Amino acid sequence: MEFSINSEEYSRLIDLLNRVAGTVEPTYRYFQIYHRRGLKFFVSDGCAKLEFSSPIEVDPFTGVYTVPIDYARALKPGKRDTTVTFSTTGSQIKISTGSETLTLDRTRTEELPLMERKFEFSFRYSLKEFRDGLDFVSAASMEGDSIEIFSKEEKTYMAAAAGKLVLVASIDSLPKYGFAFSIPYVTARHLVKAFEELKVEEIDTGVGISELGFKVGPLLFSVCTDETTFSPPISLIRNSGGHRVERRELLIALGKITRLSRRGFSVLMISKNSTLSFYLKAANLRYESIASSFSGGSFVVQIDPHRLHSVVSRMKAPALNLSIQEKNLLVGSPESGRYLLIPLVQP
């Protein structure tokens, strides 16, 4: 087997494979090359699996060749006019750039990677809208958390519970049938980063026997799923209303207070006397900052400013609506379909 690609295509390919594999689990930091109705590249993070159908024409060959991603990244050529050549002999694979050659022995196996490849693709979304929604709801989560994707009343929702916070993103759609899936937070972040690399307009989503499928151009993603772990309070965001606060003013205040507090440390966000302010108390430090004028009612919530800054920065709207909804502060951006629920501190 032998084929060549230019350096720019090689760099984009390795960057994509690297983003899907991630860095959380080193044992998955490799990709595989094989022939299955054409040349294929495969990578996984243990849950998400990606099979890329390359347009490069090669003669059929048997076996699967495995290449560590970090080795391939080290070989990324600096010049755009460089050609990268893959060739195999027996169980050996070589990657050459003209000035460099990487030779890997005993890399060949017989079994093709296992993944679901047949899905009933019933939902189509704008890739950017889908990616941005997934990026938003996973912004405050941590390893071990889950991200929910489900349909309800002609909309698709993404949601996550991150500590005491609940994040919800909505996408206008008309699903053929109802669905609900839960995917790991780490995999959600890998998908977001991988989707950022793609210059494709749409993403098709489908259901397999036990996994969720995404078709993006020549890329097929198969993602492990679990039963949904909680029921997001969608009824609270339907008529959010509320009083407006400039997003930029919130971000400036949060940016300052994050420099005074470590991650995981909580501060108070307080509405009183027509102002919205933040209050930090730690050891011998006391800090209070008036973030914005606010004409809504009084409330107190306890938040991690680092998490809140990450969330608010992804609510793409000039102003946000704040309202009280059933013992929660609802921070909403109806224009972008982004919502955050924070439990009130009870007196």
Order of alpha helices (4+ residues) and beta strands (2+ residues): beta-alpha-beta-beta-beta-beta-alpha-beta-beta-beta-beta-beta-alpha-beta-beta-beta-beta-alpha-beta-beta-beta-beta-alpha-beta-beta-beta-beta-alpha-beta-beta-beta
